[in-house]
């Protein structure tokens, strides 16, 4: 399928192979439904127990022909303001209010077409959870590498991602005590969230830490798995886990409050969740590396986990590393 064929479509979702376990998928003529639905979407600011339920005509695709020229972008953000936010969070940690807060900002990409922006995000290869979603109410493109959760049968798996280095920085990331602690906090938070849904003593950390190589960065990821209690469905999992620990911080409630105080701009689709309800499994991505339309412009979200060991300059540099998804 040619990417250009979607330019004039009014409502659809194009999903990368990570959602299906192999093939690209198009859900055409996408519409909101009162219950069920093959696609569940929750913006960051919305409640996890009230997802937007979407359905449409499902078309399996062998591949995507990127026949649209990628847009050229020079992404920038207010580095001084972000550095000030880092120091504010460190003060909150010193006061004992939080342990970690995921601080984010928005990069204004200007007036660009969604197709050319999606082509830019695909220019370095297909991201694991690539997505382009358009409805009457929302439009976003995502190059997310992060699995929020997967439910297959009664097995639920989460892979929180925390810790980032440049493309050649794997050894430094592996040796970083600060990044190791950052991921450990969020892994424990996800384990705790899953425990409320799962059979007693079934939740375990399958992998404490592994490195994932991306074209523009190296990321640290853990894996937590459990067996869901009888009768616990996908929407209950979404309700319990959203917003995800990797994009909030710990303790979650305190981190969310701190985010609301520090971030003046809504995250909207960025840091939200997108779940495809398949025949065998439901796969949800964490909507990081994601740009969303506001009016006639697109905004791209980027952020980092701030701990007591954070240095403002290093955290600003991490944001630039993540902006590599657009370069």
Secondary structure, DSSP 8 states (H G I E B T S, - for coil): -BGGGGTT-SSEEEE-GGGTTSSEEEEEEEEE-SS--SEEEE-TTS-TTS-EEEEEEEEEES--B--S----------HHHHHHHHHHHHHHHHTTS-SEEEEEEEEEEES--HHHHHHHHTTTS--TEEEEEE-SS-EEEEEE--EEEEEETTEEEE--EEEEE-TT-HHHHHH-HHHHHHHHHHHHHHHHHHHTTB-TT--EEEEEEEEEE-SS-EEEEEEEEEEB-TT--HHHHHHHH-S-GGGTEESHHHHHHHHHHH--S--TTTT-EEEEE-SS-EEEEE--SEEEEETTEEEEEEEEEE-TT--HHHHHHHHHHHGGGG-
